[in-house]
Amino acid sequence: MTCLYTDFMKVLIVFNHPAPYKVRLFNELAKHFDLEVIFERKKAKNRPDSFYNCNEYNFKYTIINKCIFGEENSFSSELKNILKRRHQEFDLIIMNGYSKIAELKAIKYLNKKHIPYTLLINGGVIKKENSLKRKYKAKYISSAANYLSPCEEADEYLLYYGADKNKISHYVYSTLYDSDIIAKPLTKEEKEAERRAFNLPNGDLYIAASQFIKRKNNEQLIKLFKQIKGTLLLVGEGKEKANYEKIIIENNITNVIIRPFEKRENLFKIMSLCDGFITLSKEDIYGHTTNEALAMGLPVLSSDKVIGSTHLIKDGVNGFVVKLNDEKDIIDKINKLKECSSLEAIKTAKENTIEMMAETTIKCIKDLMK
């Protein structure tokens, strides 16, 4: 594959797998830099093949896909060997990860040879851990020459592990192009007229779209809907599906509908026909569904464990942020969710697009190279 931008600064980015929103960003960056990307894996284990079908690669790239295990891990030394052979070719090396074995090997080599690199994070969750593990993580995080972070909420993670605050730059983080965002929210009448095509009920309709796994905490959400007027549309796939169905039957919950994974276009359309989006996740290092729901004109109710939500949601304006242990407040805020502004939701999404992500990332990279 021949790069069209050979007169530009040469930038190398290392990323785990070719997630479509990252590929979109890289396509934009390749218009401004001689960009090359190394993907450690062909796909994440917990992602269906269809997740990657829309990818178009307008940049040079390599997919290693050796010695992979778990959801996203790899213990291959190929990444380290590539850097060993070729690090001098690049003006800037960006590591978008430090926790996989292949990444640790690569960073260890870069540190040993005093080769500077930038650490780009998508977010971060501070967890309880023993002092040895914390020291080990701090060793790799604090060794970066500088950092790219999506928001101040994510900065706390970097600072916890020894990053220098003065070396942190911010970029917008998004999965959406500006053209993906609806121009205006649908009226109640428009929603109800179009719901028939998707076999959706009338009345208050809320949506939660996620993987069906423990961390997403849909079990708590399903049980809470026994006390809520309106219907919950639970969209996704995963090993917890049978458990959700059991909870619904055992608790005689009649206002929760489970629907399978939807393609991006269909999911966005279904979102636009709902009245609010809910995520009670126990942990998300960022959480893109918050911005995607806002882009469809939906106020969002989110747990305070979703980094993206704490960054994007303004309480009572475009949604609410709640604590998982206060179920009375969660129920109260779900009932008030329709009072929040759909226009403010769209406005927030307009400020957090792939175009903005590219613009801010390009600026960060150019500032780093000055």
N, C-alpha and C positions, 0 to 999 in steps of 0.2 A: 504494500500500500504506500503510495507516494504522498507526502505532505505537500500542501499547496502554499505553505507559509514559511518557507525556509529562511526568509530574511528576518524572522522574528526571534525573540528570545526563546530558548529551548527549555521547556518545562516538562518534568516527569511527575505524574501522579500515580500513586499506588492505591488501589481500591480493592475491596474484597470480591465483589461480583458485579456484573453490569446491570445494576438496578436502572430501570428506564429513566427515572428522574435525574439520576447522575449522568447517564449517557446524554440526555438533553443538555445538561450543563456543559459537559465536555465538548459537545458540538459547538456551543456558543464560544467557549474559551479558545477553541481551535481557529476561530476567525481572527484572533488577536495574538496568539502565541504558536510557536512550533511545538505542538502538544503531542505527547505520547503517554498512553495509559497502560499500566500493567494490572490486569485483573488476576487475583489469586485463584478464583474458581469460576467455572462456567455458570453456576447458579447456586443460590442458597437452597438447602435441602427442604426448607419449609415453604418454598415458593413454587407454584405450579409453572410448568413450561410456558403456559400462555402469558404469564407475567412479563416475559421477555420478548414476546413475539413482535412488538411494535418497534423494537430497537433499530435505529439506523446509525451506523458509525461513520462519522465524517472526520475522523482523526486516526492517527496511527495507534494500534493497540496490540497487546499480547494477552492471551488467556493461558495461564500456566496449567491449572486443573490437575495437579499431581499431588498424591499423598493427602487427599482430602478426607475429612471425617467430621462427624457432628453436623450441626446446622450450617456453620459457616467456616469451620476451622480447616487448617492445613499445616502439615509439618514439613513441607517441601523446603529444600535449601535453594531452589531455583531462583527465587526472588533475590536472595542474598548474592547468588552467583552472578545474576544479571547486573546488579549494582556494582559488584566487584569489577566486572569487565568494562562497564560503561558509564560509571558515575561522572567521569570527567566530561562527558558529552553534554551534560545538562547545566544550565544556569541556575536552576532551582529544582529541588526534589521535595515533593509534598507527600507525606505519609498520611493517608486517611484511615488510620488504625494503628494500634500498638499492642493489641491483646491476643492476636492469633500467633501461633508458634512461628509461622513463616515470617510474620511481621517482626516478632521479637528477634529472630535471627538476623533479619535485615538491619534493624536499628542497632543491634549490638555491633554489627560490622561497621556501620556508619560512625558510631561513637568511637570505636577502636581506632579508626583511621582519621578521626577529627573532621569528618565530612558533615557540614551543616545540613539540616533538613527542617522543613516546616511541618508541624503536626496540625492537621485539619480534623476537627471533631464535629460530629453531627449533634452532639448533646452530651449528657452525662448524668449518671445517678450515683450519688454517694451512698455507699452501703456500709453496714457494720462488717468489719473484717478484722482479723488479727493483725498485730503490729508488723509481723514479718511480711504479710501480703501487701500491706499498705506501703511499706518501705520498698518492696520490689516494684510496685506500680509507680511509685514516685521516682524511682531511678530512671525509668524509661520515659515518663511524661516530662519530667523537669529537664531532661537532656536536650529537648528540642531547641533550635535557635529562636523560633518564634511560633505563634499559634494563630489559627483561624477558627473562630467560634461563632455559632449562629445567634447568640444572645447573651446578655449579662447573667441570666439564670444558669446557663451552661458554663459560664466563666467560673462559677463557684466550684465546679468539679475540677477544673484545671488548677485553680488556686489551692485547693485542698491537697493536691499532689505535688505542690512545689513550683508551679509555673510562675514566672514573673509577670505581674499584672501589666507592666508597661510593654510587654511583648505580645499582647493579645490584640488582634484586630477582628472586627465583626463583619460578617457577610449575611445577607438575607438567605433563608433556607426555604425552599419550596419545591413542590412537585407539579405546579400549575403554570401554564402559559397564561398571559393576560386574556387570550381569546377563549380559554376554558371557563372563564368566570361569566356568570349570567349577567345580562345588562340590568335587569331589575327583578325583584322577587315576584313570584306568581301570586295572584289574588286567591282568596279562598275558593272562589267559583272556578277559576282556571285549574287549580289543583284538583278539585273534586271531579271536574270534567275529564281530566287526563288520567286520573287514578284507575279508571276502569280498564284501560289498556294494559295495566300492570297488575290487575286483580288486587288492588289495594282498597282497604276499607275507607269510608268517609269518617268524618269526625277528627278529633285530635290524633295526630299520627307522629310518632317519634321514631327515629332510626338510630341504630347502633351497628356499625360495620367494623368487623375486626376478625382476626384469627380466633378460632374457638379453642383457646388455650387458657390455663389457669391464670396466668399473669394478667389477662385482659379483664378478669373479674366479672364476666357476664352473669355468673351464677347469682351474685348479690343483686344485680340489676333486675334480673328476671323476678326474683322474690319480691323486690320492692314494688313491682308493677301490680301486684295484687291489691295495693293500696292507692293506686293512681287511676284517675279517669283518663281514658285514652288508650291507644294501642301502641305497643312496641314492635317495631319491625327489626328483627335481629338477622343481619346478613353476614354470611361468611362460611368457612369450613374449618374443620379441625377435630381432634380426638375428643373434645369435650361435648360434641354435639349430642351424643346419646345421653350424657348426664343432664344436659339442658332439657331434653325431651322428658326425661324422668321427673325432673323437678316440676315441670309444667303439669304433668299428669297427677303427681302425688299431692300437689298443692291446689289443684283445680283452678289453675290460672288460665283464664279464657281470653286475655287481651295481649298475648305475646305470640307473634308469628315468626317462625324460623324460615329463612330463605337461603338457598345456596349461594356460593360465591358468584358475583356478577362481574362482567367485564366493565372496565373503567367507564365507558360511555353510558352503559345502562345504569350503573351505580349512581353516577352523577345525576342522571335524569330522575331516578327514583328519589334521590336526596332532595331535589328541587320540589318534589311533590309532597314532602313531609313538612312538619311544623317545627321540628327541633332535632338536634343531634346530641347523643349522650355517650360519653365514655367514662367508665369508672375504673379504668386501668390501675393496677397496683404499681405499675412501673413502665415508663416509656422514656427513652433517652431523648426523644423529641416528640413524635406523634403527628404525622402528616394529615391524618384524617380530620383534625381540628380545622386546619386551613382549607381543606377540600370542602368541608361542610359549610364553612363561612362563605366560600366562593359560590355555593348554590343558594345563598340567602338564608341559611339556617343559623339561628342563635345556637350556641353550644353550651351544654352543661358538662363539665369535666372535673375529674378528681385533680387534686393538687399534686399528684404524682406524675402528671404528663407535662414535661418541660415546655413543649410548644404551646400548650394551653395557658400556662402561667405567663408566658410571654405575649400571647396574642389576645387573650380574653380580658375585657374590661368589665368588671362586675356590674350587672344591671344594664349594660349598654349593648354588648353583642353576645352576652351569655353570663354564665356564673362558674366560678371555681369553688369546689366543695371539698370537705374532708371526708374520707371514707367511713370514719367511725361515728359520724353524725347523720344517721339515717333520717331523722326528723327534718333536718335542714335540707337533705338531698330531695326528699319528697316535696317539701315546700318550694324549692327552687325549680324542680321540674314543672310544677304547676304554674310557676311564674315565668317560665321560659318564653312563652308566646308573647309576653309583654316586652321583651327585648327587641331591638331594632334589626330587621332584616337588611335595611339599607346600610347600617353600621357594620353588619357582618360582611357585606359585599365590599364596603370601603376598606376594611382591614385586609381582605384577600387581595384587593387591587394593589396594596402596598407590599405584598409578599408573593411575587411571581418568579418564574424562572428567568424572565428578562431582568428583574431586579437582582436575582441571585447571581446571574452572570455579570451584571454591571458592578456589583459590590465586590465580587470575587476578583474580577479583573483589576479593579482599583487596589485591592489589598495586595495582589501579586506585584503590581507595578510599584507600589509603595515599598514593598519588601526589597525590591531590586535597586531602589535609588541609592 
